[in-house]
């Protein structure tokens, strides 16, 4: 499963690279093998609650990362990342790569 903001970040990275055509093709091969988790009204509710919780803790994280976390929490799927700032999000399971 891939949260839709991750798909956007992967496509941006491919387009912004020196070998954009090859990298974009690789991204599309990956995306075609995955279920893409779209943002819905339910996701927006999870996002709002997580964002408020982070604000109250004084530990904001980047916007795209917050949407990614909201999708993972909503769908109860772990997030595979090296970014430790996800550890402060209640209900999110983070796995290192």
C-alpha positions as CSV (number, residue, x, y, z in Angstrom):
1,X,0.0,0.0,0.0
2,X,1.2,3.5,-0.8
3,X,-0.3,6.7,0.6
4,X,-1.2,9.0,-2.3
5,X,1.2,11.7,-1.0
6,X,4.0,9.2,-1.2
7,X,3.1,8.6,-4.9
8,X,3.3,12.4,-5.4
9,X,6.7,12.6,-3.7
10,X,8.1,9.7,-5.7
11,X,6.9,11.2,-9.0
12,X,8.3,14.6,-8.1
13,X,11.7,13.0,-7.3
14,X,11.7,11.1,-10.6
15,X,10.8,14.2,-12.6
16,X,13.4,16.3,-10.8
17,X,16.2,13.8,-11.5
18,X,18.7,13.6,-14.3
19,X,17.2,10.4,-15.6
20,X,13.6,11.5,-15.2
21,X,12.1,9.2,-17.9
22,X,13.7,6.1,-16.5
23,X,13.0,7.0,-12.9
24,X,9.4,7.9,-13.6
25,X,8.9,4.5,-15.4
26,X,10.3,2.8,-12.3
27,X,8.0,4.7,-10.0
28,X,5.0,3.8,-12.3
29,X,6.0,0.1,-12.1
30,X,6.0,0.3,-8.3
31,X,2.7,2.2,-8.1
32,X,1.0,-0.3,-10.5
33,X,1.9,-3.1,-8.1
34,X,0.5,-1.3,-5.0
35,X,-2.9,-0.3,-3.7
36,X,-2.9,3.5,-3.5
37,X,-4.5,4.9,-0.3
38,X,-6.5,8.0,-1.3
39,X,-7.4,10.9,1.0
40,X,-11.0,11.0,2.0
41,X,-13.2,12.8,4.5
42,X,-12.3,10.1,7.0
43,X,-8.6,10.7,6.4
44,X,-9.2,14.4,7.0
45,X,-10.7,13.7,10.4
46,X,-7.7,11.6,11.4
47,X,-5.3,14.2,10.0
48,X,-7.1,17.0,12.1
49,X,-6.9,14.9,15.3
50,X,-3.2,14.0,14.7
51,X,-2.3,17.6,13.9
52,X,-4.0,18.9,17.0
53,X,-2.3,16.3,19.1
54,X,1.1,17.2,17.7
55,X,0.4,20.9,18.2
56,X,-0.5,20.3,21.9
57,X,2.8,18.3,22.3
58,X,4.8,21.1,20.5
59,X,6.0,18.6,18.0
60,X,4.8,19.5,14.5
61,X,6.0,17.5,11.5
62,X,6.0,18.4,7.8
63,X,2.5,18.6,6.1
64,X,3.0,15.8,3.6
65,X,4.3,13.5,6.4
66,X,1.2,14.3,8.5
67,X,-1.1,13.3,5.6
68,X,0.9,10.1,5.1
69,X,0.7,9.3,8.9
70,X,-3.1,10.0,8.8
71,X,-3.6,7.5,6.0
72,X,-1.5,4.8,7.8
73,X,-3.4,5.3,11.0
74,X,-6.7,5.3,9.3
75,X,-6.0,2.1,7.5
76,X,-4.0,0.6,10.4
77,X,-1.0,-0.1,8.3
78,X,2.6,0.4,9.4
79,X,4.8,3.1,7.9
80,X,8.2,2.0,6.6
81,X,10.5,5.0,7.0
82,X,13.7,6.1,8.6
83,X,12.2,9.4,9.7
84,X,12.1,9.3,13.5
85,X,9.7,12.3,13.7
86,X,6.9,9.8,13.0
87,X,7.5,8.2,16.4
88,X,5.5,10.9,18.2
89,X,2.3,10.1,16.4
90,X,-0.2,8.2,18.5
91,X,-1.5,5.0,16.9
92,X,1.2,4.9,14.1
93,X,3.4,1.9,13.8
94,X,6.8,2.8,12.3
95,X,9.1,0.3,10.8
96,X,12.7,1.1,9.8
97,X,13.8,0.2,6.3
